[in-house]
Amino acid sequence: MLRTLRNLGRLWVIARSFAEYDALFLLEGHPQGQSAANLARVLWTPRKDVKELRPGQRLALALTALGPTFIKFGQGLSTRADLLGEQAAADLSGLQDRLPPFPFAEAKAVIEADFGAPLETFYRSFDETAVAAASIAQVHFAVDSDGRDVAVKVLRPGVKAAFARDIDALLWLAQLAEDHLPQLVRLKPIEVVRTFAESVRMEMDLRLEAAAAQELAENFAGDPTFTVPGVDWQRTAERVLTLERVSGARVDDREAVAAMGVNPVAVVKTAAEVFFKMVFHHGFFHADMHPGNLFVTARGTIIGMDFGIMGRVDGETQKNLGEMLLGFLTRDYRRVAEVHVRAGYVPADKSVDAFAQAARSIAEPILGKPIAEISIARLLGQLFQITETFEMQTQPQLLLLQKSMLLAEGVGRTLAPQVNMWEMAQPLIEDWMRQRLGPEGKIADAVSTALETLEKLPHIIDRVDAVTADMAKGGLRLHPDTARAIRGDEPGRRRRVHWMVWAPWVLVAGLLALLMFR
């Protein structure tokens, strides 16, 4: 009851903000939602200064007024063109997560509480003015006690409680939506909110961000295209993160990039390659690649910053994405449809031919444009728009990936609007396709399957022995000949069991030989 009352209070604030900024269009189209929108309009009059704005722009203002949690949630919604429409989703993509900095005294108190010692113990000097401030944390420049230049990220006081309150309200609203609007169940509102909540919780513990930064750095070790500031673990805690201080030009600052003698087109090509490596080679990608988190050095190396939002893609999803991409690029729409069904994104009882036709209808207008204007992220967004017809299940990990692609494309168009970043990464794409989807990939998959079988085999044999022993104790009466057969005591049977044990090793050896000597 207390939770309901608390969330009803928060709902009142949300409804007022949406009504004042005339952003209630999300509720329209459903009888219950329309009734709620009509009531809100009676209670609150829309502001006069928003009448000429587009619905998405009004929604962005309403979310901004509601505070940090809703700003971040709005950034996540910017990938949901299927819910908002393409223009409104594009308007939300411009939401900026910026807040006034909190006082240095509060930052110092957080640092000293987490480290259990005075700030001066760890830093020789510490700039009191923050160089950046967002909803979750702010950043100060400092010099550590060893004389190294560092950047110190400090969690905003009280931010955990504020986010917990708002996320609980969002979950409550998602549950109401699933209970009373069954047509929205396929969009998995509860799962989407939980995915958002998990990403926010990860951002609240700066030790996890430090771990993500280090993992990303290890993935790109020795790679001149991308680098990550080093983590100072001795000066990092739950609410404090200390990183090596790095310098470079913001990736969207064309004049600064050119002034360093770096070709903007080369930077776009590098950005495309980096993103492709993250997703398809490492399966671990930076999910917040907006310009403020990417810098360029005089050597053309891209520096990544802010690792609070990261995404993972497993091997099976990589393969599905690769086949979808290949299908679109070769205009093989039936293949696109078959991948969706096989992956479980679309129910198996839906027509593959009809889905292929729908995929063609959204891809051809995009792929028919000049190469510089083709947007793979927009293609994915429009694909999600046809989900209702085919009862396609929302895939939160793909939404995060689409958001990253959208941000990456935005960076590319700012730096070099005349080129297409995905075309520049085509050699990498083709090589990956050949490795994963061609004969080499099939052999590798077979080896992987065989090795997994080998790992499970001792457990299976132990279980068979245990079941046989239980049966012999009276759990189930077996004829002695049957028990011997199960244990493999018969001479001929023993040879067959031994062959079952050794067969996977023979298969692996043969496949490795094919790889080595073909």
Rosetta blueprint (number, residue, H / E / L):
1 M L
2 L H
3 R H
4 T H
5 L H
6 R H
7 N H
8 L H
9 G H
10 R H
11 L H
12 W H
13 V H
14 I H
15 A H
16 R H
17 S H
18 F H
19 A H
20 E H
21 Y L
22 D L
23 A L
24 L H
25 F H
26 L H
27 L H
28 E L
29 G L
30 H L
31 P H
32 Q H
33 G H
34 Q H
35 S H
36 A H
37 A H
38 N H
39 L H
40 A H
41 R H
42 V H
43 L H
44 W L
45 T L
46 P L
47 R L
48 K H
49 D H
50 V H
51 K L
52 E L
53 L L
54 R L
55 P H
56 G H
57 Q H
58 R H
59 L H
60 A H
61 L H
62 A H
63 L H
64 T H
65 A H
66 L H
67 G L
68 P H
69 T H
70 F H
71 I H
72 K H
73 F H
74 G H
75 Q H
76 G H
77 L H
78 S L
79 T L
80 R L
81 A H
82 D H
83 L H
84 L H
85 G L
86 E H
87 Q H
88 A H
89 A H
90 A H
91 D H
92 L H
93 S L
94 G L
95 L L
96 Q L
97 D L
98 R L
99 L L
100 P L
101 P L
102 F L
103 P L
104 F H
105 A H
106 E H
107 A H
108 K H
109 A H
110 V H
111 I H
112 E H
113 A H
114 D H
115 F H
116 G L
117 A L
118 P L
119 L H
120 E H
121 T H
122 F L
123 Y E
124 R E
125 S E
126 F E
127 D L
128 E L
129 T L
130 A L
131 V L
132 A E
133 A E
134 A L
135 S L
136 I L
137 A E
138 Q E
139 V E
140 H E
141 F E
142 A E
143 V E
144 D E
145 S L
146 D L
147 G L
148 R L
149 D E
150 V E
151 A E
152 V E
153 K E
154 V E
155 L E
156 R L
157 P L
158 G L
159 V H
160 K H
161 A H
162 A H
163 F H
164 A H
165 R H
166 D H
167 I H
168 D H
169 A H
170 L H
171 L H
172 W H
173 L H
174 A H
175 Q H
176 L H
177 A H
178 E H
179 D H
180 H H
181 L L
182 P H
183 Q H
184 L H
185 V H
186 R H
187 L H
188 K L
189 P H
190 I H
191 E H
192 V H
193 V H
194 R H
195 T H
196 F H
197 A H
198 E H
199 S H
200 V H
201 R H
202 M H
203 E H
204 M H
205 D L
206 L H
207 R H
208 L H
209 E H
210 A H
211 A H
212 A H
213 A H
214 Q H
215 E H
216 L H
217 A H
218 E H
219 N H
220 F L
221 A L
222 G L
223 D L
224 P L
225 T L
226 F E
227 T E
228 V L
229 P L
230 G L
231 V E
232 D L
233 W H
234 Q H
235 R H
236 T L
237 A E
238 E L
239 R L
240 V E
241 L E
242 T E
243 L E
244 E E
245 R L
246 V L
247 S L
248 G L
249 A E
250 R E
251 V L
252 D L
253 D L
254 R H
255 E H
256 A H
257 V H
258 A H
259 A H
260 M L
261 G L
262 V L
263 N L
264 P H
265 V H
266 A H
267 V H
268 V H
269 K H
270 T H
271 A H
272 A H
273 E H
274 V H
275 F H
276 F H
277 K H
278 M H
279 V H
280 F H
281 H H
282 H H
283 G L
284 F E
285 F E
286 H E
287 A L
288 D L
289 M L
290 H L
291 P H
292 G H
293 N H
294 L E
295 F E
296 V E
297 T L
298 A L
299 R L
300 G L
301 T L
302 I E
303 I E
304 G E
305 M L
306 D L
307 F L
308 G L
309 I L
310 M E
311 G E
312 R E
313 V L
314 D L
315 G H
316 E H
317 T H
318 Q H
319 K H
320 N H
321 L H
322 G H
323 E H
324 M H
325 L H
326 L H
327 G H
328 F H
329 L H
330 T L
331 R L
332 D L
333 Y H
334 R H
335 R H
336 V H
337 A H
338 E H
339 V H
340 H H
341 V H
342 R H
343 A H
344 G L
345 Y L
346 V L
347 P L
348 A L
349 D L
350 K L
351 S L
352 V H
353 D H
354 A H
355 F H
356 A H
357 Q H
358 A H
359 A H
360 R H
361 S H
362 I H
363 A H
364 E H
365 P H
366 I H
367 L H
368 G L
369 K L
370 P L
371 I H
372 A H
373 E H
374 I L
375 S L
376 I H
377 A H
378 R H
379 L H
380 L H
381 G H
382 Q H
383 L H
384 F H
385 Q H
386 I L
387 T H
388 E H
389 T H
390 F H
391 E L
392 M L
393 Q L
394 T L
395 Q L
396 P H
397 Q H
398 L H
399 L H
400 L H
401 L H
402 Q H
403 K H
404 S H
405 M H
406 L H
407 L H
408 A H
409 E H
410 G H
411 V H
412 G H
413 R H
414 T H
415 L H
416 A L
417 P L
418 Q L
419 V L
420 N L
421 M H
422 W H
423 E H
424 M H
425 A L
426 Q H
427 P H
428 L H
429 I H
430 E H
431 D H
432 W H
433 M H
434 R H
435 Q H
436 R H
437 L H
438 G L
439 P H
440 E H
441 G H
442 K H
443 I H
444 A H
445 D H
446 A H
447 V H
448 S H
449 T H
450 A H
451 L H
452 E H
453 T H
454 L H
455 E H
456 K H
457 L H
458 P H
459 H H
460 I H
461 I H
462 D H
463 R H
464 V H
465 D H
466 A H
467 V H
468 T H
469 A H
470 D H
471 M H
472 A H
473 K H
474 G H
475 G H
476 L L
477 R L
478 L L
479 H L
480 P H
481 D H
482 T H
483 A H
484 R H
485 A H
486 I H
487 R H
488 G L
489 D L
490 E L
491 P H
492 G H
493 R H
494 R H
495 R H
496 R H
497 V H
498 H H
499 W H
500 M H
501 V H
502 W H
503 A H
504 P H
505 W H
506 V H
507 L H
508 V H
509 A H
510 G H
511 L H
512 L H
513 A H
514 L H
515 L H
516 M H
517 F H
518 R L
